[in-house]
Amino acid sequence: MTSHVRQLDVAADLLALLHNTSTEPRDDDQLDALTLAVSADLPVLLWGEPGIGKTAALTQLAESLELPLTTVIASVHEPSDFAGLPVVGDDPATQGVPMAPPDWAVRLVRAGRGLLFLDELSTAPPAVQAALLRVVLERRIGALRLPPGVRIVAAANPRSSAADGWELSPPLANRFVHLQWAHDHDVVVRGLGGTWPAATLPRLDPARLAEAVAFARRAVCELLAARPNLVHQLPKNEARRGGPWPSPRSWEMALRLIAFATAAGTSREVLSMLVRGAVGDGPGLELLAGLDRMDLPDPETLLADPAAAVLPERGDLRQAVLDGVVAAVRKRPEESRWNAAWSLLVLALDTGAPDLVVVPASTLAALRRDDWQVPPEIERLAGAVSVARRADQAVERVGAGSRR
């Protein structure tokens, strides 16, 4: 008997060594997206195949943030476990019947902080999903309200791989930021070796908070003002209703995510995952394209000091900047501004693909007035885009028109 007990002690020591892991800083977009959404106090739903590491990621996140983790398997609970159990008091006629919360909710309230993990959400029947609506949005369980220090994260398997799975109801789906969780080969191998990526909350710059809020509001409002049909768009397909789709609620989530990402200097890849996880791929990509345009330098600033100009590296953004510069010259044609625009085209030619300057150069050449001197920059561009020939043709057309 004593020998068996000792062997169990040795087994416990071995298990402890297996659980003894460390963390290291590592670029991990999906983990960064999760921590930013948690920082923004938005409910997150992780979608992924069974065994992909969703639960392990949440456990590691709770440990890294030093938050107590409370795991609730949604599919094995009754609706009353979330709505509260009725408890008859001394005088129900005057005091009513209070709804008593479950013990895990009481522990979270007492702790004042924690990570509530709602696992197996896609296997919860519709009645349980309905009971979870107040938990996710209003943070209420029975008569209790979860304190601000509690964050909510859920996990679900696609219906095709879930055990007796259900489609997520549209009202519940629209309350989450949806993140597709996939394994990274290097992360898994490194983690099984004992070192996992460190989960850290984004570092918000206090000096950029007001700017971040203004930027986020402008981005969302400008898109919805131009595309009013995107304000609310419930998908017709039942499966897509269980994912991210645009509504006033999810646009508010997207706005908050942009503000937090801006204040934290988050990468565009991470922001893309979050925005598309809030409002869906199509509307999310439109919003991201609008953000790119908002980040572009002002054409007037570039024309005022071409020598100090810095052009975007991405080809589509660079093309938009050059088109904006030419449009600004067309709007207020002056020789100095025309010459400055040619300097910017030369800069674009020297630092990027030559084909990007062909259309702007052709348009700019056509804006030349009779009394404007042809700048030497045109010769720099001639070999790449035949600008000199185009400029001569434009001058001939202008001259012919003036002689008529």
Buried (B, 14 or more C-beta within 10 A) or exposed (E): EEEEEEEEEEEEEEEEEEEEEEBEEBEBBBBBBBBBBBBBBBBBBBBBBEEBBBBEBBBBBBBBBEBBBBBBEBBEBEBBBBBBEEEEEEEEEEEEEBBBBBEBBBEBBEBEBBBBBBBBBBBBEEEBBBBBBBBBBEBBBBEBBBBEEBBBBBBBBBBEEBEEBBBBBBBBBBBBBBBBBEBBEEBBEBBEEEBBBBBBEBEBEEEBBEEBBEBBEBBBEBBBEEBEEBBBBEBEEEEBBBBBBBBEBBBEBBBBBBBBBBBBEBBEEBBBBBBBBBBBBEBBBBBBBBBBEEEBBEBEEBBEEBEEBEBBEEEEBBBBBBBBBBEBBBEEEEEEBBBBBBBBBBBBBEEBEBEBBBBBBBBBBBBBEEEBEBBEBBEBBBEBBEBBEBBEEBBEEBEEEEEE
